[in-house]
Amino acid sequence: MNRRLPVPLMICAGVGLFCLSVITPPPVYAQTTQPSSGSLRTMPYADYSFGFEMRLPAEWVYDRTRFVGPERSIGLIRGRDSLGRLTLQVLVFRDVDGVPFPEWLTRFEQQLTQIPGTKRIERRPWQPTGHIAAVLDVSARLGVADTQTYYLCVQFDADTIWMMAYGGPASGEAEIGEVRGGFEQIATALHVLYDPAQAKEIASAFEQGRVFLTRLRNAASRLKAVDTERYYDIILKGQPSGYLKCRMAHETRALDDPRYGGNRKEGLRISELSWQFSDNGAARCTRIDMFVSHDLESELIETQQTHVPAADNPVQKLVTSLDQCVREKEVLFSSYSTSLDRSLPDPRPPIKVGADYLPLAWLRRLPALLATQAGELHAFTVYESETRALITQTIRPLGPRELPGQPGTTAYAFETREGFVGAASTVYADIQGHLLRYESGELVVVLSNQPAIERKYGRRQEAAEARFLSGQD
């Protein structure tokens, strides 16, 4: 059996993160709306590492940066409407330790009653999720204002409880009805993907991932990348959507200020540039620069996104965001900024990575390191700039397969998945591990070349760059 060093996921050449930016709305401010069955216009939102999909109010301001909630819960997203009247949070409690759900609810209610201003708490069962769930209706008075907050609590398993809090002003029946209607519309659309049996499979896959990472640490210095540059065509819903350029090289890089010695280390560097174009003329440019030392102990990641509005849309503004990440051994620091909100809070507390953490640059090298025959599922935690947090990624080698669109051409296939996502993605690579094709639902990425990409997208990119320069004035 021909085996390579087994590692997994997200695709070589940066397609994984870019695909995420293609199929999800901008992370901080939702600009695309869709009609829904209720009075709110909503947009899709999902967190597959924690196993759920839902629809959130569109045109709200959101922060997807992880935060620490009550009882050491993990906060996944916070949002508010344009006036700051209505607010929403989603949290996950993972330290329940088998406490029965009714008992946990009682304990949580007791904590709510201790908050100054709490007037009334009512509990009622909630059936639409298909899981054991309940809603807490909390009336409170904050200063001179009455408020109403609804807490949807869903038991995922004996140790995990998911919660959404949705609240707003309640000075009269009209405002109470507005808050209640918005909550029920969002709560009814919750789709739980979390599966306890799949969670056990992922836990076992993490063990395989840790074994692989031990081997990678011992071999990384010998796996020097050949300096290459490749272009990929991005097809969304059968239509040309943009392109991706990836450069991979072995480099010696200063990790500190080079004027003071720089702490130079050898390692793997991958730089990516992608453009996505919409039919209405809007565009998105993403630049990702990654470096990881050969000892895997030092890492630099910089992700910059620019959303360029269509020329005939005076309402939308040029939006830029920058996530700069530095890791030294087990501690990762992230600093995020965006042109939408100059008054963002200071950088979040550092993230401590564990034995199952895979550096982002090595994610891009996965097909070159995985088995060429069908093999076992591997799982890793990886850093994601959109949430400034660690997410779960799994990969399973599928072995030799015919390359779609090229009869008679054999490629090596890999099934990739983020957490509990329903449909897996498929990566096709050549024997050297270079990406040939990526399929994820309506998204397809195929190997191309520079002349073809310039002919197809050159004018659209020039037009977007001109609007970008004018938008900075």
C-alpha positions in Angstrom: 0.0 0.0 0.0 1.3 3.4 -1.0 0.9 5.7 2.0 1.9 9.3 2.6 2.1 11.1 5.9 -1.6 11.2 6.8 -3.0 14.6 7.6 -6.2 16.3 6.7 -8.1 18.9 5.5 -9.3 22.0 4.1 -7.7 21.9 0.8 -4.4 22.8 -0.5 -4.2 26.2 -2.2 -6.5 27.9 0.2 -9.7 26.8 -1.3 -11.3 25.9 2.0 -11.3 29.3 3.6 -12.1 30.9 0.3 -15.1 28.6 -0.3 -16.4 29.7 3.1 -16.2 33.3 2.1 -18.0 32.5 -1.2 -21.0 30.7 0.3 -21.5 32.7 3.5 -22.4 36.4 4.1 -19.8 38.9 5.2 -19.0 38.1 8.9 -19.6 41.5 10.5 -22.5 43.1 8.6 -25.1 41.3 6.6 -25.8 43.1 3.3 -27.8 40.4 1.5 -31.4 39.8 2.5 -34.0 37.2 1.6 -37.8 37.1 2.3 -38.9 34.8 5.0 -42.3 33.6 6.3 -42.3 36.1 9.2 -42.0 39.9 9.4 -38.2 39.8 9.6 -36.0 39.6 6.6 -33.4 36.9 7.3 -30.2 35.4 6.1 -28.7 31.9 6.6 -26.2 31.3 9.4 -24.5 28.1 10.4 -21.8 26.9 12.8 -21.0 23.3 11.8 -18.3 22.9 14.5 -21.1 23.1 17.0 -23.8 21.5 14.8 -26.6 23.8 13.9 -28.1 26.0 11.1 -30.5 28.9 11.5 -31.7 32.1 10.0 -30.7 35.5 11.5 -32.2 38.9 11.0 -30.6 40.5 7.9 -29.1 44.0 7.9 -28.1 43.7 11.6 -24.6 44.2 12.8 -22.9 41.0 14.0 -19.7 39.9 15.8 -18.8 36.3 15.3 -15.7 36.5 17.5 -15.9 33.8 20.2 -16.5 35.1 23.7 -16.8 33.6 27.2 -20.4 33.5 28.5 -21.9 32.5 31.9 -20.8 29.2 33.4 -17.8 29.1 31.1 -20.1 28.8 28.1 -18.8 29.6 24.6 -20.4 32.6 22.9 -20.7 32.0 19.2 -22.3 35.2 17.8 -23.7 38.5 19.0 -25.9 40.8 17.0 -28.0 44.0 17.2 -30.3 45.9 14.9 -29.3 49.2 13.4 -30.9 51.2 16.2 -29.5 49.0 19.0 -33.0 48.2 20.3 -33.0 44.4 19.6 -30.2 42.1 20.5 -29.3 38.4 20.0 -26.7 36.0 21.3 -26.0 32.3 20.7 -24.1 30.3 23.3 -23.1 26.7 23.9 -22.7 25.2 27.4 -20.4 22.3 27.3 -19.7 21.7 31.0 -23.2 20.4 32.0 -21.7 17.1 33.2 -24.8 15.1 32.8 -27.0 17.3 35.0 -30.7 16.5 34.0 -32.1 19.2 31.6 -34.9 20.3 34.0 -32.5 20.6 36.8 -30.1 22.7 34.7 -33.0 25.0 33.7 -33.9 25.5 37.3 -30.3 26.4 38.1 -30.2 28.8 35.2 -33.5 30.4 36.2 -32.1 31.0 39.7 -29.1 32.8 38.3 -31.4 35.0 36.2 -33.5 36.0 39.3 -30.3 37.3 40.9 -29.8 39.8 38.1 -31.0 43.3 39.3 -34.2 44.3 37.7 -35.6 40.8 36.9 -39.3 40.8 37.5 -40.7 37.6 36.1 -39.6 34.3 34.6 -41.9 31.8 32.9 -40.8 28.4 31.4 -42.6 26.6 28.6 -41.7 23.6 26.5 -40.5 24.1 22.9 -41.3 21.4 20.3 -40.2 22.7 16.8 -36.5 21.6 17.2 -37.3 17.9 17.6 -35.0 17.8 20.6 -35.6 18.3 24.3 -36.0 22.1 24.6 -37.6 24.9 26.6 -38.1 28.6 26.4 -37.6 31.0 29.3 -39.6 34.3 29.1 -37.9 36.9 31.2 -39.4 40.3 32.0 -37.1 42.8 33.5 -36.7 46.5 34.2 -33.3 48.1 33.4 -33.2 51.6 34.8 -36.4 53.2 33.6 -37.0 50.8 30.7 -38.9 47.5 30.6 -37.4 44.7 28.6 -38.4 41.3 27.4 -35.9 38.5 26.7 -36.5 35.0 25.4 -34.0 32.2 26.1 -34.3 29.1 23.8 -32.5 26.2 25.5 -31.9 23.0 23.5 -30.3 19.9 24.9 -27.9 18.5 22.3 -26.6 15.7 24.5 -26.2 14.9 28.2 -23.2 17.3 28.4 -24.1 20.0 25.9 -26.9 22.7 25.9 -27.4 25.2 23.1 -28.9 28.6 23.9 -30.2 31.6 22.0 -31.1 34.8 23.8 -33.3 37.4 21.9 -34.5 40.5 23.6 -35.6 44.1 23.3 -37.8 46.9 24.8 -41.2 46.0 26.3 -42.8 49.3 27.2 -46.1 48.2 25.6 -48.0 45.4 23.9 -46.7 46.5 20.5 -43.0 46.3 21.5 -43.6 43.0 23.4 -45.3 41.6 20.3 -42.4 42.7 18.1 -39.9 41.0 20.3 -41.9 37.8 20.7 -42.6 37.6 16.9 -39.0 38.0 16.0 -37.9 35.4 18.5 -40.4 32.8 17.4 -39.6 33.4 13.7 -35.9 32.8 14.4 -36.3 30.0 16.9 -38.7 28.0 14.7 -36.1 28.0 11.9 -33.4 26.4 14.0 -32.1 23.1 12.5 -30.0 21.0 14.8 -27.3 19.0 13.0 -25.5 17.8 16.1 -25.5 14.0 16.3 -24.1 12.2 19.5 -23.1 9.2 17.4 -21.2 11.4 15.0 -19.6 13.3 17.9 -18.2 10.0 19.1 -16.8 9.3 15.6 -15.2 12.7 15.5 -13.7 12.1 19.0 -12.1 9.0 17.7 -10.9 10.8 14.6 -9.1 13.4 16.8 -7.0 10.5 18.2 -6.0 9.7 14.6 -5.2 13.4 14.0 -3.0 13.6 17.1 -1.0 10.5 15.9 -0.5 12.2 12.5 0.6 15.5 14.1 3.3 13.7 16.1 4.6 12.3 12.8 4.4 15.7 11.1 6.5 17.3 13.9 9.2 14.8 13.3 9.1 15.1 9.5 8.2 18.8 8.7 11.7 20.0 8.2 12.3 17.3 5.5 9.0 18.2 3.7 10.3 21.3 2.0 7.8 22.8 -0.5 8.8 23.5 -4.1 8.3 27.1 -5.1 5.1 27.0 -7.2 2.4 29.3 -8.3 -1.0 28.0 -9.4 -4.3 29.5 -10.7 -7.8 28.1 -10.1 -11.1 29.0 -11.7 -14.1 29.3 -9.3 -17.5 28.2 -10.5 -20.6 29.0 -8.5 -24.0 27.6 -9.5 -22.5 26.7 -12.9 -21.3 30.3 -13.6 -17.8 31.7 -13.5 -17.4 33.5 -10.2 -13.8 34.4 -9.8 -10.3 32.9 -9.3 -7.7 31.9 -6.8 -3.9 32.3 -7.1 -1.7 30.4 -4.7 2.1 30.6 -4.2 3.9 28.1 -2.0 7.5 28.2 -1.0 10.2 27.3 1.6 11.4 30.4 3.3 13.5 31.8 6.2 11.4 34.5 7.9 11.8 36.9 10.7 9.1 36.4 13.4 9.9 39.6 15.2 11.1 43.1 14.2 14.0 42.4 11.8 15.8 45.5 13.2 16.3 43.7 16.5 17.4 40.3 15.3 14.1 39.1 14.1 14.1 35.6 15.6 14.5 34.1 12.1 13.2 30.6 11.4 12.9 28.3 8.4 9.4 27.2 7.4 6.6 26.9 5.0 5.0 30.0 3.5 1.8 30.1 1.5 0.4 33.3 0.0 -3.1 33.4 -1.6 -5.0 36.0 -3.6 -8.6 35.4 -4.6 -11.3 37.6 -6.4 -15.0 36.8 -6.4 -17.3 38.8 -8.7 -21.1 39.2 -8.5 -23.4 39.7 -11.4 -24.4 43.2 -10.1 -20.7 44.3 -10.3 -19.8 43.9 -6.6 -16.6 42.1 -5.9 -14.6 40.6 -3.0 -10.9 40.4 -2.7 -9.3 38.1 -0.2 -5.5 37.9 0.7 -4.2 35.3 3.0 -0.5 35.1 4.0 0.5 32.1 6.1 3.9 31.0 7.6 4.7 28.2 10.0 8.2 27.2 11.2 9.4 23.7 10.5 9.3 22.9 14.3 5.5 23.9 14.1 6.0 26.1 17.2 5.8 29.5 15.4 3.0 30.7 13.1 2.0 33.9 11.4 -1.4 34.4 9.6 -2.8 37.5 8.0 -6.2 37.6 6.4 -7.4 40.7 4.6 -10.8 41.0 2.9 -12.1 43.9 0.8 -15.8 44.1 -0.3 -16.2 46.5 -3.2 -19.8 47.6 -3.9 -21.3 47.7 -7.3 -20.8 51.0 -9.2 -24.5 51.8 -9.3 -25.1 51.2 -5.5 -24.5 54.4 -3.6 -25.8 53.0 -0.4 -23.3 50.3 0.2 -19.8 51.3 1.2 -16.3 49.9 0.7 -15.7 47.4 3.5 -12.3 46.2 4.6 -11.3 43.8 7.4 -7.9 42.6 8.6 -7.2 39.7 11.0 -3.6 39.4 12.1 -2.7 36.3 14.0 0.6 35.2 15.8 1.1 31.9 17.5 4.1 30.8 19.6 3.9 27.2 20.8 0.5 26.7 22.5 -0.6 30.4 22.6 -2.3 32.2 19.7 -3.0 35.9 19.6 -5.4 37.5 17.1 -6.0 41.2 16.4 -9.0 42.1 14.2 -10.1 45.4 12.7 -12.8 46.5 10.2 -13.7 49.7 8.5 -17.4 49.1 9.5 -16.7 49.6 13.2 -13.6 51.6 14.2 -14.5 51.2 17.9 -14.2 47.4 18.1 -13.0 46.2 21.5 -9.4 45.4 22.2 -8.2 42.0 20.9 -9.7 39.0 22.6 -7.8 37.0 25.2 -5.2 34.6 23.7 -6.4 31.2 22.5 -4.6 28.2 23.9 -4.3 25.5 21.2 -4.0 21.8 22.1 -2.4 18.7 20.8 -5.0 18.4 17.9 -4.2 21.8 16.4 -3.0 21.9 12.8 -1.2 25.0 11.5 -3.2 26.7 8.7 -0.3 26.5 6.2 -0.1 22.8 6.6 -3.8 22.5 5.9 -3.0 23.6 2.4 -0.4 20.8 2.1 -2.8 18.1 3.1 -3.3 16.2 -0.1 0.5 15.9 -0.5 0.7 14.3 3.0 -2.4 12.0 3.1 -2.7 8.4 2.1 -3.3 7.7 -1.6 -5.6 4.7 -0.6 -8.9 4.8 1.2 -8.1 5.4 4.9 -9.4 6.4 8.3 -11.1 9.6 9.3 -8.8 12.2 10.9 -9.9 15.3 12.8 -8.1 18.5 13.7 -8.7 21.9 15.2 -7.7 24.8 12.9 -7.8 28.6 13.2 -10.6 30.4 11.3 -10.3 34.1 10.8 -14.0 34.7 10.3 -14.7 33.7 13.9 -11.2 34.3 15.3 -11.6 30.9 16.9 -10.7 27.2 16.5 -13.1 25.0 14.5 -13.2 21.3 13.8 -12.2 19.9 10.4 -12.2 16.2 9.4 -10.9 14.5 6.3 -11.0 10.9 5.0 -8.9 9.6 2.1 -11.1 7.9 -0.5 -8.3 6.6 -2.8 -8.0 6.8 -6.6 -11.0 8.1 -8.5 -11.6 9.3 -12.0 -11.3 13.1 -12.2 -14.7 14.6 -13.1 -14.7 16.3 -16.4 -11.6 14.4 -17.6 -12.5 10.8 -18.5 -9.5 8.5 -18.2 -7.6 10.8 -15.8 -7.0 9.3 -12.3 -6.8 11.6 -9.3 -6.7 11.0 -5.5 -9.9 11.9 -3.7 -10.5 13.1 -0.1 -13.7 13.8 1.7 -13.6 16.9 3.9 -16.1 18.2 6.4 -16.4 21.0 8.9 -17.7 19.5 12.2 -21.3 18.4 11.8 -22.0 19.9 8.3 -24.5 17.8 6.5 -22.9 17.4 3.0 -19.2 16.7 2.7 -16.9 18.3 0.2 -14.6 16.4 -2.1 -11.0 17.3 -3.0 -9.2 15.8 -6.0 -5.4 16.0 -6.2 -2.6 14.6 -8.3 0.1 12.2 -7.0 2.2 15.2 -5.8 -0.8 16.5 -3.8 -1.5 19.5 -6.0 -5.2 20.4 -6.1 -6.9 19.6 -9.3 -10.6 20.0 -8.4 -12.8 20.9 -5.4 -16.5 20.3 -5.1 -18.8 21.6 -2.4 -22.5 21.8 -3.3 -22.9 24.4 -6.0 -19.3 25.5 -5.7 -16.6 24.0 -8.0 -12.9 25.0 -8.1 -10.8 23.7 -11.0 -7.2 24.0 -12.0 -6.5 26.7 -14.7 -3.6 28.9 -15.8 -2.7 32.5 -15.7 -3.5 33.5 -19.3 -7.0 31.9 -19.1 -7.7 33.6 -15.8 -6.6 37.0 -17.1 -8.8 36.7 -20.3 -11.8 35.7 -18.2 -11.6 38.1 -15.3 -9.0 40.8 -16.1 -11.5 43.5 -17.0 -13.8 42.8 -14.1 -10.8 43.0 -11.7 -9.6 46.3 -13.2 -13.0 47.8 -12.8 -13.3 46.6 -9.1 -9.8 47.9 -8.4 -10.7 51.3 -9.8 -13.8 51.4 -7.5 -11.7 50.4 -4.6 -9.3 53.3 -5.1 -12.1 55.7 -5.5 -13.8 54.4 -2.4 -10.7 55.2 -0.3 -10.9 58.8 -1.2 
